[in-house]
Amino acid sequence: MFCASGTGIYGSLVLGMTQDSSILISKAILDFFTAIIFACTLGKTVALVSIPQFMVMMLMFMLSRFILPFCTETMICDFKACGGILMLATGLKMCKIKDFPLADMLPSMILVLVFSFMWP
């Protein structure tokens, strides 16, 4: 839930591309309260989640720095638009309004860059 969330992946990539950390700060605040709830039920092992979460987020951050020179402004805007749609789907799922398969939608973050590059 923490490591493979769309918000975490999107936030890490946006931070690496645009230096905007607002998404990751919002995620950290939400994860703090979620971690408290999980710690009450699961115990101290919840703290161990921070290790793989840090590794996943740092990997995404480093990868975004690598691909940034190859991205145009249009590609970054399309990427942000796709991330916004994923965050909207996440919100609708959390509110139990509509159930979206979010894990199946995560590859769209990469595909949108490819399609945007192919059709400028």
PDB file as gemmi writes it, atoms N, CA and C in Angstrom:
CRYST1    1.000    1.000    1.000  90.00  90.00  90.00 P 1                      
ATOM      1  N   MET A   1       0.817  -1.190   0.000  1.00  0.00           N  
ATOM      2  CA  MET A   1       0.000   0.000   0.000  1.00  0.00           C  
ATOM      3  C   MET A   1       0.866   1.261   0.000  1.00  0.00           C  
ATOM      4  N   PHE A   2       1.945   1.252   0.774  1.00  0.00           N  
ATOM      5  CA  PHE A   2       2.804   2.423   0.824  1.00  0.00           C  
ATOM      6  C   PHE A   2       3.718   2.490  -0.393  1.00  0.00           C  
ATOM      7  N   CYS A   3       4.411   1.399  -0.685  1.00  0.00           N  
ATOM      8  CA  CYS A   3       5.471   1.435  -1.695  1.00  0.00           C  
ATOM      9  C   CYS A   3       4.956   1.492  -3.120  1.00  0.00           C  
ATOM     10  N   ALA A   4       3.894   0.796  -3.410  1.00  0.00           N  
ATOM     11  CA  ALA A   4       3.448   0.685  -4.801  1.00  0.00           C  
ATOM     12  C   ALA A   4       2.249   1.572  -5.096  1.00  0.00           C  
ATOM     13  N   SER A   5       2.082   2.630  -4.372  1.00  0.00           N  
ATOM     14  CA  SER A   5       0.934   3.498  -4.634  1.00  0.00           C  
ATOM     15  C   SER A   5       1.218   4.391  -5.830  1.00  0.00           C  
ATOM     16  N   GLY A   6       0.174   4.717  -6.545  1.00  0.00           N  
ATOM     17  CA  GLY A   6       0.318   5.604  -7.692  1.00  0.00           C  
ATOM     18  C   GLY A   6       0.817   6.979  -7.294  1.00  0.00           C  
ATOM     19  N   THR A   7       0.373   7.453  -6.144  1.00  0.00           N  
ATOM     20  CA  THR A   7       0.799   8.767  -5.681  1.00  0.00           C  
ATOM     21  C   THR A   7       2.290   8.788  -5.386  1.00  0.00           C  
ATOM     22  N   GLY A   8       2.802   7.729  -4.797  1.00  0.00           N  
ATOM     23  CA  GLY A   8       4.229   7.674  -4.486  1.00  0.00           C  
ATOM     24  C   GLY A   8       5.095   7.629  -5.728  1.00  0.00           C  
ATOM     25  N   ILE A   9       4.703   6.813  -6.674  1.00  0.00           N  
ATOM     26  CA  ILE A   9       5.474   6.698  -7.911  1.00  0.00           C  
ATOM     27  C   ILE A   9       5.383   7.995  -8.702  1.00  0.00           C  
ATOM     28  N   TYR A  10       4.169   8.515  -8.842  1.00  0.00           N  
ATOM     29  CA  TYR A  10       3.982   9.763  -9.569  1.00  0.00           C  
ATOM     30  C   TYR A  10       4.717  10.912  -8.877  1.00  0.00           C  
ATOM     31  N   GLY A  11       4.610  10.977  -7.564  1.00  0.00           N  
ATOM     32  CA  GLY A  11       5.279  12.042  -6.818  1.00  0.00           C  
ATOM     33  C   GLY A  11       6.788  11.996  -6.950  1.00  0.00           C  
ATOM     34  N   SER A  12       7.356  10.806  -6.916  1.00  0.00           N  
ATOM     35  CA  SER A  12       8.809  10.663  -7.075  1.00  0.00           C  
ATOM     36  C   SER A  12       9.272  11.084  -8.456  1.00  0.00           C  
ATOM     37  N   LEU A  13       8.518  10.694  -9.467  1.00  0.00           N  
ATOM     38  CA  LEU A  13       8.886  11.066 -10.826  1.00  0.00           C  
ATOM     39  C   LEU A  13       8.737  12.569 -11.055  1.00  0.00           C  
ATOM     40  N   VAL A  14       7.673  13.157 -10.519  1.00  0.00           N  
ATOM     41  CA  VAL A  14       7.482  14.602 -10.666  1.00  0.00           C  
ATOM     42  C   VAL A  14       8.579  15.360  -9.934  1.00  0.00           C  
ATOM     43  N   LEU A  15       8.954  14.887  -8.754  1.00  0.00           N  
ATOM     44  CA  LEU A  15      10.033  15.538  -8.014  1.00  0.00           C  
ATOM     45  C   LEU A  15      11.333  15.513  -8.813  1.00  0.00           C  
ATOM     46  N   GLY A  16      11.626  14.393  -9.428  1.00  0.00           N  
ATOM     47  CA  GLY A  16      12.849  14.292 -10.217  1.00  0.00           C  
ATOM     48  C   GLY A  16      12.811  15.137 -11.477  1.00  0.00           C  
ATOM     49  N   MET A  17      11.630  15.287 -12.079  1.00  0.00           N  
ATOM     50  CA  MET A  17      11.522  16.024 -13.334  1.00  0.00           C  
ATOM     51  C   MET A  17      11.365  17.528 -13.129  1.00  0.00           C  
ATOM     52  N   THR A  18      10.584  17.922 -12.143  1.00  0.00           N  
ATOM     53  CA  THR A  18      10.240  19.347 -12.020  1.00  0.00           C  
ATOM     54  C   THR A  18      10.663  19.966 -10.698  1.00  0.00           C  
ATOM     55  N   GLN A  19      11.241  19.184  -9.803  1.00  0.00           N  
ATOM     56  CA  GLN A  19      11.662  19.659  -8.474  1.00  0.00           C  
ATOM     57  C   GLN A  19      10.481  20.112  -7.618  1.00  0.00           C  
ATOM     58  N   ASP A  20       9.266  19.619  -7.901  1.00  0.00           N  
ATOM     59  CA  ASP A  20       8.070  19.952  -7.130  1.00  0.00           C  
ATOM     60  C   ASP A  20       7.795  18.827  -6.139  1.00  0.00           C  
ATOM     61  N   SER A  21       7.981  19.082  -4.866  1.00  0.00           N  
ATOM     62  CA  SER A  21       7.832  18.039  -3.850  1.00  0.00           C  
ATOM     63  C   SER A  21       6.466  18.050  -3.167  1.00  0.00           C  
ATOM     64  N   SER A  22       5.536  18.842  -3.635  1.00  0.00           N  
ATOM     65  CA  SER A  22       4.244  18.970  -2.958  1.00  0.00           C  
ATOM     66  C   SER A  22       3.467  17.655  -2.936  1.00  0.00           C  
ATOM     67  N   ILE A  23       3.563  16.858  -3.974  1.00  0.00           N  
ATOM     68  CA  ILE A  23       2.834  15.584  -4.015  1.00  0.00           C  
ATOM     69  C   ILE A  23       3.403  14.619  -2.986  1.00  0.00           C  
ATOM     70  N   LEU A  24       4.725  14.541  -2.883  1.00  0.00           N  
ATOM     71  CA  LEU A  24       5.327  13.639  -1.901  1.00  0.00           C  
ATOM     72  C   LEU A  24       5.083  14.110  -0.473  1.00  0.00           C  
ATOM     73  N   ILE A  25       5.016  15.406  -0.257  1.00  0.00           N  
ATOM     74  CA  ILE A  25       4.704  15.907   1.089  1.00  0.00           C  
ATOM     75  C   ILE A  25       3.277  15.529   1.469  1.00  0.00           C  
ATOM     76  N   SER A  26       2.343  15.673   0.525  1.00  0.00           N  
ATOM     77  CA  SER A  26       0.957  15.264   0.780  1.00  0.00           C  
ATOM     78  C   SER A  26       0.877  13.773   1.061  1.00  0.00           C  
ATOM     79  N   LYS A  27       1.613  12.979   0.283  1.00  0.00           N  
ATOM     80  CA  LYS A  27       1.625  11.527   0.497  1.00  0.00           C  
ATOM     81  C   LYS A  27       2.202  11.180   1.862  1.00  0.00           C  
ATOM     82  N   ALA A  28       3.247  11.889   2.269  1.00  0.00           N  
ATOM     83  CA  ALA A  28       3.866  11.620   3.571  1.00  0.00           C  
ATOM     84  C   ALA A  28       2.895  11.892   4.708  1.00  0.00           C  
ATOM     85  N   ILE A  29       2.132  12.961   4.595  1.00  0.00           N  
ATOM     86  CA  ILE A  29       1.147  13.273   5.641  1.00  0.00           C  
ATOM     87  C   ILE A  29       0.064  12.201   5.697  1.00  0.00           C  
ATOM     88  N   LEU A  30      -0.441  11.788   4.542  1.00  0.00           N  
ATOM     89  CA  LEU A  30      -1.463  10.740   4.515  1.00  0.00           C  
ATOM     90  C   LEU A  30      -0.906   9.407   5.010  1.00  0.00           C  
ATOM     91  N   ASP A  31       0.320   9.073   4.591  1.00  0.00           N  
ATOM     92  CA  ASP A  31       0.930   7.818   5.021  1.00  0.00           C  
ATOM     93  C   ASP A  31       1.227   7.800   6.510  1.00  0.00           C  
ATOM     94  N   PHE A  32       1.496   8.945   7.099  1.00  0.00           N  
ATOM     95  CA  PHE A  32       1.759   9.016   8.536  1.00  0.00           C  
ATOM     96  C   PHE A  32       0.542   8.517   9.319  1.00  0.00           C  
ATOM     97  N   PHE A  33      -0.619   9.012   8.975  1.00  0.00           N  
ATOM     98  CA  PHE A  33      -1.819   8.597   9.696  1.00  0.00           C  
ATOM     99  C   PHE A  33      -2.204   7.155   9.381  1.00  0.00           C  
ATOM    100  N   THR A  34      -1.979   6.740   8.152  1.00  0.00           N  
ATOM    101  CA  THR A  34      -2.245   5.346   7.801  1.00  0.00           C  
ATOM    102  C   THR A  34      -1.283   4.418   8.545  1.00  0.00           C  
ATOM    103  N   ALA A  35      -0.029   4.820   8.670  1.00  0.00           N  
ATOM    104  CA  ALA A  35       0.959   4.005   9.379  1.00  0.00           C  
ATOM    105  C   ALA A  35       0.606   3.874  10.859  1.00  0.00           C  
ATOM    106  N   ILE A  36       0.050   4.910  11.447  1.00  0.00           N  
ATOM    107  CA  ILE A  36      -0.373   4.829  12.848  1.00  0.00           C  
ATOM    108  C   ILE A  36      -1.466   3.777  13.005  1.00  0.00           C  
ATOM    109  N   ILE A  37      -2.420   3.789  12.097  1.00  0.00           N  
ATOM    110  CA  ILE A  37      -3.505   2.801  12.157  1.00  0.00           C  
ATOM    111  C   ILE A  37      -2.955   1.393  11.969  1.00  0.00           C  
ATOM    112  N   PHE A  38      -2.066   1.204  10.981  1.00  0.00           N  
ATOM    113  CA  PHE A  38      -1.477  -0.113  10.755  1.00  0.00           C  
ATOM    114  C   PHE A  38      -0.620  -0.550  11.938  1.00  0.00           C  
ATOM    115  N   ALA A  39       0.103   0.380  12.550  1.00  0.00           N  
ATOM    116  CA  ALA A  39       0.959   0.029  13.681  1.00  0.00           C  
ATOM    117  C   ALA A  39       0.132  -0.444  14.868  1.00  0.00           C  
ATOM    118  N   CYS A  40      -1.044   0.105  15.029  1.00  0.00           N  
ATOM    119  CA  CYS A  40      -1.915  -0.336  16.128  1.00  0.00           C  
ATOM    120  C   CYS A  40      -2.378  -1.767  15.937  1.00  0.00           C  
ATOM    121  N   THR A  41      -2.554  -2.168  14.695  1.00  0.00           N  
ATOM    122  CA  THR A  41      -3.042  -3.522  14.442  1.00  0.00           C  
ATOM    123  C   THR A  41      -1.926  -4.517  14.146  1.00  0.00           C  
ATOM    124  N   LEU A  42      -0.854  -4.085  13.494  1.00  0.00           N  
ATOM    125  CA  LEU A  42       0.196  -5.012  13.068  1.00  0.00           C  
ATOM    126  C   LEU A  42       1.466  -4.951  13.895  1.00  0.00           C  
ATOM    127  N   GLY A  43       1.656  -3.896  14.644  1.00  0.00           N  
ATOM    128  CA  GLY A  43       2.821  -3.802  15.512  1.00  0.00           C  
ATOM    129  C   GLY A  43       3.997  -3.080  14.881  1.00  0.00           C  
ATOM    130  N   LYS A  44       5.173  -3.337  15.462  1.00  0.00           N  
ATOM    131  CA  LYS A  44       6.396  -2.618  15.078  1.00  0.00           C  
ATOM    132  C   LYS A  44       6.892  -2.936  13.677  1.00  0.00           C  
ATOM    133  N   THR A  45       6.445  -4.014  13.095  1.00  0.00           N  
ATOM    134  CA  THR A  45       6.929  -4.376  11.755  1.00  0.00           C  
ATOM    135  C   THR A  45       6.528  -3.366  10.690  1.00  0.00           C  
ATOM    136  N   VAL A  46       5.546  -2.540  10.998  1.00  0.00           N  
ATOM    137  CA  VAL A  46       5.143  -1.509  10.048  1.00  0.00           C  
ATOM    138  C   VAL A  46       6.293  -0.539   9.796  1.00  0.00           C  
ATOM    139  N   ALA A  47       7.141  -0.318  10.792  1.00  0.00           N  
ATOM    140  CA  ALA A  47       8.294   0.584  10.627  1.00  0.00           C  
ATOM    141  C   ALA A  47       9.272   0.047   9.589  1.00  0.00           C  
ATOM    142  N   LEU A  48       9.323  -1.257   9.405  1.00  0.00           N  
ATOM    143  CA  LEU A  48      10.227  -1.844   8.414  1.00  0.00           C  
ATOM    144  C   LEU A  48       9.808  -1.523   6.985  1.00  0.00           C  
ATOM    145  N   VAL A  49       8.584  -1.100   6.799  1.00  0.00           N  
ATOM    146  CA  VAL A  49       8.105  -0.747   5.463  1.00  0.00           C  
ATOM    147  C   VAL A  49       8.858   0.465   4.933  1.00  0.00           C  
ATOM    148  N   SER A  50       9.390   1.278   5.815  1.00  0.00           N  
ATOM    149  CA  SER A  50      10.088   2.489   5.369  1.00  0.00           C  
ATOM    150  C   SER A  50      11.330   2.164   4.536  1.00  0.00           C  
ATOM    151  N   ILE A  51      11.935   1.019   4.762  1.00  0.00           N  
ATOM    152  CA  ILE A  51      13.149   0.662   4.020  1.00  0.00           C  
ATOM    153  C   ILE A  51      12.844   0.403   2.548  1.00  0.00           C  
ATOM    154  N   PRO A  52      11.915  -0.524   2.207  1.00  0.00           N  
ATOM    155  CA  PRO A  52      11.636  -0.709   0.775  1.00  0.00           C  
ATOM    156  C   PRO A  52      10.957   0.510   0.153  1.00  0.00           C  
ATOM    157  N   GLN A  53      10.186   1.241   0.944  1.00  0.00           N  
ATOM    158  CA  GLN A  53       9.545   2.440   0.407  1.00  0.00           C  
ATOM    159  C   GLN A  53      10.596   3.464  -0.004  1.00  0.00           C  
ATOM    160  N   PHE A  54      11.597   3.660   0.843  1.00  0.00           N  
ATOM    161  CA  PHE A  54      12.675   4.586   0.498  1.00  0.00           C  
ATOM    162  C   PHE A  54      13.401   4.129  -0.759  1.00  0.00           C  
ATOM    163  N   MET A  55      13.658   2.830  -0.866  1.00  0.00           N  
ATOM    164  CA  MET A  55      14.375   2.308  -2.030  1.00  0.00           C  
ATOM    165  C   MET A  55      13.574   2.499  -3.313  1.00  0.00           C  
ATOM    166  N   VAL A  56      12.277   2.234  -3.261  1.00  0.00           N  
ATOM    167  CA  VAL A  56      11.426   2.393  -4.449  1.00  0.00           C  
ATOM    168  C   VAL A  56      11.348   3.861  -4.855  1.00  0.00           C  
ATOM    169  N   MET A  57      11.123   4.729  -3.890  1.00  0.00           N  
ATOM    170  CA  MET A  57      11.008   6.159  -4.198  1.00  0.00           C  
ATOM    171  C   MET A  57      12.331   6.728  -4.735  1.00  0.00           C  
ATOM    172  N   MET A  58      13.447   6.319  -4.165  1.00  0.00           N  
ATOM    173  CA  MET A  58      14.747   6.805  -4.636  1.00  0.00           C  
ATOM    174  C   MET A  58      15.047   6.282  -6.034  1.00  0.00           C  
ATOM    175  N   LEU A  59      14.673   5.043  -6.317  1.00  0.00           N  
ATOM    176  CA  LEU A  59      14.868   4.496  -7.655  1.00  0.00           C  
ATOM    177  C   LEU A  59      14.064   5.285  -8.680  1.00  0.00           C  
ATOM    178  N   MET A  60      12.819   5.589  -8.359  1.00  0.00           N  
ATOM    179  CA  MET A  60      11.988   6.382  -9.270  1.00  0.00           C  
ATOM    180  C   MET A  60      12.562   7.784  -9.453  1.00  0.00           C  
ATOM    181  N   PHE A  61      13.029   8.376  -8.376  1.00  0.00           N  
ATOM    182  CA  PHE A  61      13.620   9.707  -8.450  1.00  0.00           C  
ATOM    183  C   PHE A  61      14.849   9.701  -9.353  1.00  0.00           C  
ATOM    184  N   MET A  62      15.715   8.713  -9.191  1.00  0.00           N  
ATOM    185  CA  MET A  62      16.926   8.632 -10.005  1.00  0.00           C  
ATOM    186  C   MET A  62      16.600   8.344 -11.472  1.00  0.00           C  
ATOM    187  N   LEU A  63      15.626   7.483 -11.714  1.00  0.00           N  
ATOM    188  CA  LEU A  63      15.237   7.190 -13.097  1.00  0.00           C  
ATOM    189  C   LEU A  63      14.662   8.423 -13.776  1.00  0.00           C  
ATOM    190  N   SER A  64      13.908   9.220 -13.027  1.00  0.00           N  
ATOM    191  CA  SER A  64      13.329  10.419 -13.632  1.00  0.00           C  
ATOM    192  C   SER A  64      14.417  11.417 -14.005  1.00  0.00           C  
ATOM    193  N   ARG A  65      15.482  11.486 -13.220  1.00  0.00           N  
ATOM    194  CA  ARG A  65      16.612  12.361 -13.566  1.00  0.00           C  
ATOM    195  C   ARG A  65      17.292  11.886 -14.849  1.00  0.00           C  
ATOM    196  N   PHE A  66      17.288  10.571 -15.064  1.00  0.00           N  
ATOM    197  CA  PHE A  66      17.933  10.002 -16.249  1.00  0.00           C  
ATOM    198  C   PHE A  66      17.118  10.288 -17.512  1.00  0.00           C  
ATOM    199  N   ILE A  67      15.786  10.202 -17.426  1.00  0.00           N  
ATOM    200  CA  ILE A  67      14.968  10.372 -18.622  1.00  0.00           C  
ATOM    201  C   ILE A  67      14.591  11.826 -18.891  1.00  0.00           C  
ATOM    202  N   LEU A  68      14.806  12.720 -17.937  1.00  0.00           N  
ATOM    203  CA  LEU A  68      14.424  14.123 -18.120  1.00  0.00           C  
ATOM    204  C   LEU A  68      15.055  14.776 -19.346  1.00  0.00           C  
ATOM    205  N   PRO A  69      16.340  14.563 -19.646  1.00  0.00           N  
ATOM    206  CA  PRO A  69      16.904  15.224 -20.838  1.00  0.00           C  
ATOM    207  C   PRO A  69      16.244  14.807 -22.149  1.00  0.00           C  
ATOM    208  N   PHE A  70      15.590  13.660 -22.163  1.00  0.00           N  
ATOM    209  CA  PHE A  70      14.947  13.167 -23.379  1.00  0.00           C  
ATOM    210  C   PHE A  70      13.490  13.613 -23.490  1.00  0.00           C  
ATOM    211  N   CYS A  71      12.982  14.297 -22.470  1.00  0.00           N  
ATOM    212  CA  CYS A  71      11.575  14.689 -22.438  1.00  0.00           C  
ATOM    213  C   CYS A  71      11.396  16.120 -22.928  1.00  0.00           C  
ATOM    214  N   THR A  72      10.315  16.317 -23.657  1.00  0.00           N  
ATOM    215  CA  THR A  72       9.933  17.665 -24.069  1.00  0.00           C  
ATOM    216  C   THR A  72       8.915  18.204 -23.062  1.00  0.00           C  
ATOM    217  N   GLU A  73       8.592  19.469 -23.188  1.00  0.00           N  
ATOM    218  CA  GLU A  73       7.605  20.080 -22.300  1.00  0.00           C  
ATOM    219  C   GLU A  73       6.230  19.420 -22.474  1.00  0.00           C  
ATOM    220  N   THR A  74       5.886  19.054 -23.707  1.00  0.00           N  
ATOM    221  CA  THR A  74       4.613  18.384 -23.973  1.00  0.00           C  
ATOM    222  C   THR A  74       4.562  17.024 -23.292  1.00  0.00           C  
ATOM    223  N   MET A  75       5.668  16.301 -23.326  1.00  0.00           N  
ATOM    224  CA  MET A  75       5.713  14.989 -22.685  1.00  0.00           C  
ATOM    225  C   MET A  75       5.510  15.111 -21.180  1.00  0.00           C  
ATOM    226  N   ILE A  76       6.127  16.105 -20.563  1.00  0.00           N  
ATOM    227  CA  ILE A  76       5.984  16.294 -19.123  1.00  0.00           C  
ATOM    228  C   ILE A  76       4.552  16.693 -18.778  1.00  0.00           C  
ATOM    229  N   CYS A  77       3.953  17.543 -19.605  1.00  0.00           N  
ATOM    230  CA  CYS A  77       2.555  17.930 -19.353  1.00  0.00           C  
ATOM    231  C   CYS A  77       1.616  16.736 -19.510  1.00  0.00           C  
ATOM    232  N   ASP A  78       1.853  15.894 -20.519  1.00  0.00           N  
ATOM    233  CA  ASP A  78       1.035  14.688 -20.681  1.00  0.00           C  
ATOM    234  C   ASP A  78       1.226  13.739 -19.508  1.00  0.00           C  
ATOM    235  N   PHE A  79       2.459  13.633 -19.030  1.00  0.00           N  
ATOM    236  CA  PHE A  79       2.745  12.788 -17.877  1.00  0.00           C  
ATOM    237  C   PHE A  79       1.995  13.285 -16.635  1.00  0.00           C  
ATOM    238  N   LYS A  80       2.012  14.595 -16.419  1.00  0.00           N  
ATOM    239  CA  LYS A  80       1.301  15.168 -15.275  1.00  0.00           C  
ATOM    240  C   LYS A  80      -0.205  14.971 -15.405  1.00  0.00           C  
ATOM    241  N   ALA A  81      -0.730  15.078 -16.617  1.00  0.00           N  
ATOM    242  CA  ALA A  81      -2.155  14.865 -16.835  1.00  0.00           C  
ATOM    243  C   ALA A  81      -2.545  13.420 -16.529  1.00  0.00           C  
ATOM    244  N   CYS A  82      -1.717  12.492 -16.964  1.00  0.00           N  
ATOM    245  CA  CYS A  82      -1.976  11.072 -16.678  1.00  0.00           C  
ATOM    246  C   CYS A  82      -1.913  10.814 -15.177  1.00  0.00           C  
ATOM    247  N   GLY A  83      -0.940  11.403 -14.504  1.00  0.00           N  
ATOM    248  CA  GLY A  83      -0.847  11.255 -13.049  1.00  0.00           C  
ATOM    249  C   GLY A  83      -2.044  11.855 -12.340  1.00  0.00           C  
ATOM    250  N   GLY A  84      -2.551  12.961 -12.840  1.00  0.00           N  
ATOM    251  CA  GLY A  84      -3.739  13.566 -12.258  1.00  0.00           C  
ATOM    252  C   GLY A  84      -4.960  12.672 -12.388  1.00  0.00           C  
ATOM    253  N   ILE A  85      -5.083  12.017 -13.525  1.00  0.00           N  
ATOM    254  CA  ILE A  85      -6.198  11.080 -13.717  1.00  0.00           C  
ATOM    255  C   ILE A  85      -6.060   9.899 -12.772  1.00  0.00           C  
ATOM    256  N   LEU A  86      -4.837   9.399 -12.597  1.00  0.00           N  
ATOM    257  CA  LEU A  86      -4.623   8.292 -11.660  1.00  0.00           C  
ATOM    258  C   LEU A  86      -4.930   8.707 -10.218  1.00  0.00           C  
ATOM    259  N   MET A  87      -4.580   9.938  -9.862  1.00  0.00           N  
ATOM    260  CA  MET A  87      -4.878  10.401  -8.505  1.00  0.00           C  
ATOM    261  C   MET A  87      -6.381  10.591  -8.318  1.00  0.00           C  
ATOM    262  N   LEU A  88      -7.081  11.030  -9.362  1.00  0.00           N  
ATOM    263  CA  LEU A  88      -8.533  11.128  -9.291  1.00  0.00           C  
ATOM    264  C   LEU A  88      -9.151   9.746  -9.107  1.00  0.00           C  
ATOM    265  N   ALA A  89      -8.645   8.764  -9.857  1.00  0.00           N  
ATOM    266  CA  ALA A  89      -9.140   7.393  -9.712  1.00  0.00           C  
ATOM    267  C   ALA A  89      -8.859   6.849  -8.311  1.00  0.00           C  
ATOM    268  N   THR A  90      -7.703   7.201  -7.755  1.00  0.00           N  
ATOM    269  CA  THR A  90      -7.369   6.783  -6.393  1.00  0.00           C  
ATOM    270  C   THR A  90      -8.348   7.381  -5.391  1.00  0.00           C  
ATOM    271  N   GLY A  91      -8.665   8.650  -5.552  1.00  0.00           N  
ATOM    272  CA  GLY A  91      -9.613   9.308  -4.659  1.00  0.00           C  
ATOM    273  C   GLY A  91     -11.003   8.705  -4.753  1.00  0.00           C  
ATOM    274  N   LEU A  92     -11.447   8.406  -5.972  1.00  0.00           N  
ATOM    275  CA  LEU A  92     -12.765   7.793  -6.144  1.00  0.00           C  
ATOM    276  C   LEU A  92     -12.810   6.397  -5.533  1.00  0.00           C  
ATOM    277  N   LYS A  93     -11.693   5.683  -5.623  1.00  0.00           N  
ATOM    278  CA  LYS A  93     -11.636   4.341  -5.018  1.00  0.00           C  
ATOM    279  C   LYS A  93     -11.627   4.441  -3.496  1.00  0.00           C  
ATOM    280  N   MET A  94     -10.884   5.410  -2.954  1.00  0.00           N  
ATOM    281  CA  MET A  94     -10.828   5.560  -1.497  1.00  0.00           C  
ATOM    282  C   MET A  94     -12.192   5.962  -0.919  1.00  0.00           C  
ATOM    283  N   CYS A  95     -12.933   6.770  -1.662  1.00  0.00           N  
ATOM    284  CA  CYS A  95     -14.267   7.192  -1.211  1.00  0.00           C  
ATOM    285  C   CYS A  95     -15.336   6.151  -1.507  1.00  0.00           C  
ATOM    286  N   LYS A  96     -14.937   5.042  -2.141  1.00  0.00           N  
ATOM    287  CA  LYS A  96     -15.839   3.948  -2.491  1.00  0.00           C  
ATOM    288  C   LYS A  96     -16.960   4.398  -3.423  1.00  0.00           C  
ATOM    289  N   ILE A  97     -16.614   5.349  -4.303  1.00  0.00           N  
ATOM    290  CA  ILE A  97     -17.566   5.797  -5.313  1.00  0.00           C  
ATOM    291  C   ILE A  97     -17.486   4.888  -6.537  1.00  0.00           C  
ATOM    292  N   LYS A  98     -16.269   4.592  -6.961  1.00  0.00           N  
ATOM    293  CA  LYS A  98     -16.028   3.720  -8.109  1.00  0.00           C  
ATOM    294  C   LYS A  98     -14.763   2.927  -7.848  1.00  0.00           C  
ATOM    295  N   ASP A  99     -14.794   1.637  -8.135  1.00  0.00           N  
ATOM    296  CA  ASP A  99     -13.640   0.773  -7.895  1.00  0.00           C  
ATOM    297  C   ASP A  99     -12.823   0.651  -9.188  1.00  0.00           C  
ATOM    298  N   PHE A 100     -11.627   1.227  -9.179  1.00  0.00           N  
ATOM    299  CA  PHE A 100     -10.731   1.178 -10.324  1.00  0.00           C  
ATOM    300  C   PHE A 100      -9.588   0.207 -10.045  1.00  0.00           C  
ATOM    301  N   PRO A 101      -9.130  -0.532 -11.068  1.00  0.00           N  
ATOM    302  CA  PRO A 101      -7.942  -1.393 -10.902  1.00  0.00           C  
ATOM    303  C   PRO A 101      -6.667  -0.544 -11.021  1.00  0.00           C  
ATOM    304  N   LEU A 102      -6.271   0.095  -9.936  1.00  0.00           N  
ATOM    305  CA  LEU A 102      -5.179   1.062  -9.977  1.00  0.00           C  
ATOM    306  C   LEU A 102      -3.841   0.433 -10.338  1.00  0.00           C  
ATOM    307  N   ALA A 103      -3.585  -0.772  -9.880  1.00  0.00           N  
ATOM    308  CA  ALA A 103      -2.309  -1.418 -10.205  1.00  0.00           C  
ATOM    309  C   ALA A 103      -2.200  -1.670 -11.711  1.00  0.00           C  
ATOM    310  N   ASP A 104      -3.316  -1.939 -12.347  1.00  0.00           N  
ATOM    311  CA  ASP A 104      -3.305  -2.149 -13.796  1.00  0.00           C  
ATOM    312  C   ASP A 104      -3.126  -0.848 -14.565  1.00  0.00           C  
ATOM    313  N   MET A 105      -3.410   0.268 -13.918  1.00  0.00           N  
ATOM    314  CA  MET A 105      -3.315   1.570 -14.579  1.00  0.00           C  
ATOM    315  C   MET A 105      -1.919   2.197 -14.460  1.00  0.00           C  
ATOM    316  N   LEU A 106      -1.065   1.681 -13.579  1.00  0.00           N  
ATOM    317  CA  LEU A 106       0.261   2.267 -13.374  1.00  0.00           C  
ATOM    318  C   LEU A 106       1.159   2.254 -14.612  1.00  0.00           C  
ATOM    319  N   PRO A 107       1.119   1.229 -15.475  1.00  0.00           N  
ATOM    320  CA  PRO A 107       1.956   1.283 -16.681  1.00  0.00           C  
ATOM    321  C   PRO A 107       1.625   2.449 -17.605  1.00  0.00           C  
ATOM    322  N   SER A 108       0.463   3.041 -17.438  1.00  0.00           N  
ATOM    323  CA  SER A 108       0.113   4.190 -18.280  1.00  0.00           C  
ATOM    324  C   SER A 108       1.060   5.360 -18.059  1.00  0.00           C  
ATOM    325  N   MET A 109       1.695   5.422 -16.884  1.00  0.00           N  
ATOM    326  CA  MET A 109       2.644   6.498 -16.607  1.00  0.00           C  
ATOM    327  C   MET A 109       3.853   6.427 -17.541  1.00  0.00           C  
ATOM    328  N   ILE A 110       4.249   5.238 -17.902  1.00  0.00           N  
ATOM    329  CA  ILE A 110       5.362   5.065 -18.832  1.00  0.00           C  
ATOM    330  C   ILE A 110       4.869   5.159 -20.273  1.00  0.00           C  
ATOM    331  N   LEU A 111       3.716   4.550 -20.535  1.00  0.00           N  
ATOM    332  CA  LEU A 111       3.191   4.547 -21.892  1.00  0.00           C  
ATOM    333  C   LEU A 111       2.852   5.947 -22.387  1.00  0.00           C  
ATOM    334  N   VAL A 112       2.412   6.811 -21.489  1.00  0.00           N  
ATOM    335  CA  VAL A 112       2.064   8.172 -21.916  1.00  0.00           C  
ATOM    336  C   VAL A 112       3.307   8.913 -22.407  1.00  0.00           C  
ATOM    337  N   LEU A 113       4.451   8.652 -21.820  1.00  0.00           N  
ATOM    338  CA  LEU A 113       5.688   9.267 -22.301  1.00  0.00           C  
ATOM    339  C   LEU A 113       6.060   8.757 -23.688  1.00  0.00           C  
ATOM    340  N   VAL A 114       5.894   7.462 -23.900  1.00  0.00           N  
ATOM    341  CA  VAL A 114       6.218   6.867 -25.201  1.00  0.00           C  
ATOM    342  C   VAL A 114       5.277   7.405 -26.276  1.00  0.00           C  
ATOM    343  N   PHE A 115       3.973   7.408 -25.984  1.00  0.00           N  
ATOM    344  CA  PHE A 115       3.005   7.888 -26.974  1.00  0.00           C  
ATOM    345  C   PHE A 115       3.178   9.378 -27.247  1.00  0.00           C  
ATOM    346  N   SER A 116       3.474  10.130 -26.233  1.00  0.00           N  
ATOM    347  CA  SER A 116       3.686  11.564 -26.409  1.00  0.00           C  
ATOM    348  C   SER A 116       4.939  11.843 -27.241  1.00  0.00           C  
ATOM    349  N   PHE A 117       5.952  11.005 -27.106  1.00  0.00           N  
ATOM    350  CA  PHE A 117       7.163  11.143 -27.893  1.00  0.00           C  
ATOM    351  C   PHE A 117       6.904  10.785 -29.359  1.00  0.00           C  
ATOM    352  N   MET A 118       6.099   9.738 -29.575  1.00  0.00           N  
ATOM    353  CA  MET A 118       5.834   9.271 -30.931  1.00  0.00           C  
ATOM    354  C   MET A 118       4.920  10.222 -31.705  1.00  0.00           C  
ATOM    355  N   TRP A 119       3.956  10.855 -30.999  1.00  0.00           N  
ATOM    356  CA  TRP A 119       3.026  11.773 -31.645  1.00  0.00           C  
ATOM    357  C   TRP A 119       3.121  13.145 -30.984  1.00  0.00           C  
ATOM    358  N   PRO A 120       4.114  13.942 -31.383  1.00  0.00           N  
ATOM    359  CA  PRO A 120       4.305  15.247 -30.716  1.00  0.00           C  
ATOM    360  C   PRO A 120       3.214  16.251 -31.072  1.00  0.00           C  
TER     361      PRO A 120                                                      
END                                                                             
